[in-house]
Amino acid sequence: MQALHMAVQRAFFDYDPMALSRKSSSKRLGLVIFFIINTVIFSCLGLWQVQRLGWKTDLMARLDTLVHAAPQAAPMPEQWPQLSQEANEYTPVQLQGQWLSDKEVTVYANTELGPGYWVMTPLLVSSSDTANTPTTVVWINQGFIPTEQRRTPRNTNATPGQTIQVAGLLRWPEKANLFLRENVPAEDRWYRRWPDELSQARGLQQATAPYFVDAYATGAGQEWPRGGMTQIQFSNNHLSYAITWFVLALLNIAALVYVLVFDGKRQRSTSTRSE
């Protein structure tokens, strides 16, 4: 009973309006700082997405122009050190050489035609105008085949030793990530198109180009493999992201106005009545 009596006395007789006012002011200050920080962060994220939108739009316009340009000679070994994904991927190239069809690799793919495989075939390339240029290997993605076609012999439209010409888009090996499975050469299971790894698995001793080439569609009536299926469309959701961040910034501004104006008036009114 004594403990209950002391609790009632503290609640009703030790009431300090000034202490409660100071506590409420501290809480308001904390909310003001919180909403200001959120507004700054969300606004910066929105501006960053606007910048990304401009960059992505320019990139897609540049690639659209690039892929429709006339093919140029594929880079040879002396040019490989200067190559980069940012500057050279999707460049139209052409080259000639001899198919090494017995070294073919089928790499798992999932396209608009459904699941299947890319047919990767090494092309033995040599320079006829420069004696110092060594014979090299460039891996060619001849195109897509459905799963049931994987073990079907393919006609390369060339006799052994015959020099053939190939044109297509220069591609860079996929970057390793959590969603890209590793190749299992011992079981002939392939998920990523890494030229050096393909050459090593097939016992090719020639220098291997750091890129591969997505061959154009042949247009010769051959259904499989189907070339010309390079995906050059990129998702561009930066505008929606920017709008989302700016909306969140506006919501925090609205909350800040409420705390500073309306809640401030309410607390001043409560303080006046208490006095």
N, C-alpha and C positions, 0 to 999 in steps of 0.2 A: 504493500500500500504506500509505503514511503517513496518507493521508486516511481510509482505512478503519479504521486503528488508532485514530485520534482519535475517529471516530464511535462505535466500540464502547466506548471509554473513557467518553465522555459518557453513553452509554445505560446502562451498568452500574455505573459507579463514581461518576458525578456525580448519582446518583438522589437527589432531595430530596422525601421524603414530605410535608413541611410545605407545600412549594410546590404540590404536586398537590392537597393538601387545601384550600388557599386558593382554587385555581382551581375546584375542584368546588363550594365554598361560594358563590363568585361566580355560577356557573352556576345553582345552586339558587335564589339570590336573584332572578336574572333571570327564571326560570320562575315563581316565586311572584308577582312583580309582574305578569308577563304574564297569568297566570290570574286574578288579582284584577281587573285592568282589564277583561278579557273578561267576567267575571261581572257586573261593574257595568253594562257596556254592554248585554249581552244582557238583563239584568233590566229595565233602563230601557226597552228596545225592547218587551219583553213587556208592561210596564205601560202603555206608550203604545198598544199594540194593544188592550188591555182598555178603555182610554178611548175609542178609536175604535169599538169594538164597541158600547159604550153609546150613543155619538152616532149610529151608523148605525141601531141598533134604534129609537131615539126618532124619527129622521127618517122611517123607513119607516112607523112607526105614525102619525105626523102626516100624512104624505102619503096614507095609506089613508083617514084621516078626511076630509082636505081634498078629495080627488077625488070623494067621494060627497056633498059638500055641494051645496046649491042654487046654480045659477049666479047670478052678480051682474053688474051692468052692467060692460062692458069699460072699462078706464081710457081716458079721453080726454086730449087734449094737456096740459091743465093739471095732470094727475096724473102724466104721464110722468117728470118729474124725480125723483119720489119712488119710482119703481119699482126693484126690484132682483131679481136671479135668486133669491137666497136666500129672500127674503120672499114673492115673488109667483108663481114658476113653479108650474105645475100647478093654479092657481086656476081653478075653473069660472067661465066668463064667458059672456055672451050679448050680441049686438049685432045691429043691422039696418042694411041698406044695399042697394046695387045691385052686382051682379056686373059686373066688367070682364073678361068671359070671353076677349076677344080679347088680353088681356095675360097669359094663363096661362103658367106656367113649370112644367116637370116636372123634379124634382130626384132624382138617383139615390138609391136606397134598397136596403137589403138587410134583409129582414124574415123572420119565420118562414114567410111564404108564398113566400119565394125572392127573387131579385133583381127589381127593377122601379123604379118611380118614385113619388114623392109628387107629387100634383097641387096646386100652389100657385096660388091665384087671388086677385087683389086684390079687396077689397070696399070700395066707396066709401061711407063713413059720414059722415052729417051729423046734427047735433043739432037736434031740432025744438023743444026747450024753451029753448034759450039761443042768442040771435042772435050772441053773441060767439064761439061755438065754431066754428072753421073746418071746412070739409069735409076729411076725412082719409082715408087709405088704411090698411086693416088687411089684411095678407096672411093668407089662410085655407088651411090644409092640408086639402083636401077628403077626402084619403085616399090609399090605395095602389092602384096599377094595375100589372099585370105588364108586362113589356117590350113584348110584342106589341100592347098597348093604347095605347102612347104616342102614336101618330099618329092614333088613332081619335077622331073628334069626340065631345064629351061633352055630354049634356043637363044643364043646370044647374037644370032644373025651374023656370025663371023666364024671362019674356019680357023683352026689353030695356027698361030703365027701371023694372021692377017692384021694389018693395022686398021683400026677403026677410029672414028671421030666421035667425041662425046661433048655435049654442051649442057650446061645446067647452072645452078646457083651454088656458089661457094658457101659451105656451112661449117660452123664451128662445133666441136664436140660438146655434148651436153655437160653442164656443170653438175658435179656430185651434190646430191641433196637427200633429205630423209625419205623422199617419195620415189627416188630412182634406185632401183635394185641393182646390186652388183652383178657383173657377168660371172658365169660359172663355166669357163672354157672346158674343164674336164668332162662336163656333162653336155657340152654344146648348147648351153642355154645363155642367150644374149639379150640384154636389156638396154644397153647404152652403146652408142656408136663412137668408140674411142679408137682412132686409127692405129695408134701404136700397140694397143692391146690386141686388136684384131690381127695385125701383122705378126706379132709375137706368137699368138696361138696357131697361126697357119704356117709358121716357120719361114716367113719371108725375111731374107737377109738384106734386101735393098733399103735404102733410106726411105722412110715413110713420111708423106706430107702431113703437117699438123692439122689439116682440114680434110673434109670429104666433100663430094659434089653431089647434090640432088639433081639427077638427070631430068631433063625436060621430057614430056610425053613424046613418044616416038612418032605417033600419028601413022604408024605403018599397019594398023589393024591388029596388032598384037594386044590381047586383052590383059595378059599378066606377064611380067610385073607392070603395074600401072604407074608411070612416071608423072612428073608435073604436079605432085600433091604436096609441095612444100607449104607449110602453114606460115603465112606472113601477116596474119591478122592478130593484133594484140588487144587484150582487154583494155578498155579506157574508161575506168570508173572514177577518175579523179574529180570530175565535176560533182557527182553525187557525194563523194567523200567531203569535198570542200563545203557543200551546202550543209551537210550534217554537222561539221565542226562549227560553222558560223551560227547555226541554229542553237547549238549548245552554248555558244558564247552569248547569244542574245538572251537565252533563258537565265543565265547567270547574271546578266546585267539587270534583267527584270527583278530577280531575287534581291540584288544589291539595292535597287531603288526602293523596294518594299521595306527592307531593313532600315535604310537611312531615313525614309520619309514616313511611311505609315506606321511602322512599328515604333519609330522614334516618337511620333505624336502620341501613340497609345501609352508609351511608358511615361512621357511627360505628364499626361493626363492622370495616370495612376499615381504618380509622385505627388501631384498637386492635391488630389483627394486625400492622400495619406497625411499630408501636412495639415 
